């Protein structure tokens, strides 16, 4: 008669690596995976933030570790994967969440800013997936990769000057579909979440520019995302409940993309 639903969502014995995991959406998803039973390895650039995040997860009964690294540096990405394998033995779930943005008009956009956003938002997704795939998922014939895209990757915007960010997130969408097609034969699913506006350090500039109420009013649900809104979707993609879902992009945006394109 099938598997009990609680068992389908149970991640006991699994290991999740979460990039950009020290705050915001990354920490929210780490909470969800940890509360479902996974051991969690967090990585981001700042050790102090990671220490605080790991302590927060530990208080919730989650087995959480951390490694400080710059996700735009290929050598540091490999170090994170190698060290996670040494310390935890496997990586079953990869959450590719590390990202950056930079606001400037397209005609004046600095090349250094373009490269910074591209390296973190799309090149790091490829490098982390490649390293984790080779080290654990392909040999074990099992894996779940969750890329964090954005509704900015589903369409343009006249109001926000984010040419590199929007381009990188569009690339993340098709990276997800392409890798899903290639790695399905290894038993690996690859999906993406496309969040709308969630209050965070990255979105504080846009929220200040347009106002939280105005942005919320543009969504059919008339609200911004909160501290729980990515948890269920992340757990679905990470668990056995989502084993027949791959190459999919799920917008978690209060309905914005349903009325504004995408």
C-alpha angles and dihedrals in degrees: 000000000000134000123312108259095237088057092051090059095041114114097181112151094016129117123222124195112201120190118205083019102147098086147354120017094353093056091044091056092044088055091053095048093044094049088051088059106268124135106237129216112192124199134182136129103272120069094198092056091047092050090052092047093049090050090051091052092045090055086059091054095259123142098233131173132171144208122192112224143144108247091205091065115081093204092053091047090055090048091054092051094044093048093046090052091049094048102037104020099228145025114222099165129036119191108193099200106136111118148147139201136202127191122218137122112275092239091057100032110140116237091223090057092047091052093046093053094043094047093052101034102044113003091054090052090057095044095047092046092047094048095045092044093054096041101045123345102058095043090046092043089225136092148131121216119189116188119195107224122159140229081255085073092057097058145347130265130220093202106048121065100216107127095153095041094049092046093048093050091049087053090050089056094055093038086059094051094044096048091045090056093048101042100040088095088062093057091253122136120205120194137156137221116214107199123196120209115332119168105254142133090269095052099040092097094053091043090052092047098049103019127245093252093054092049091047091050090057090063120082088229090051094226144092123239118275139202093286105038099094097042100085095044092048091049092049092054093043099048141064087262087074099041093119095048119090138146091025131137115209117195112213097186112119089261098300095133091050092064103026100048131266 
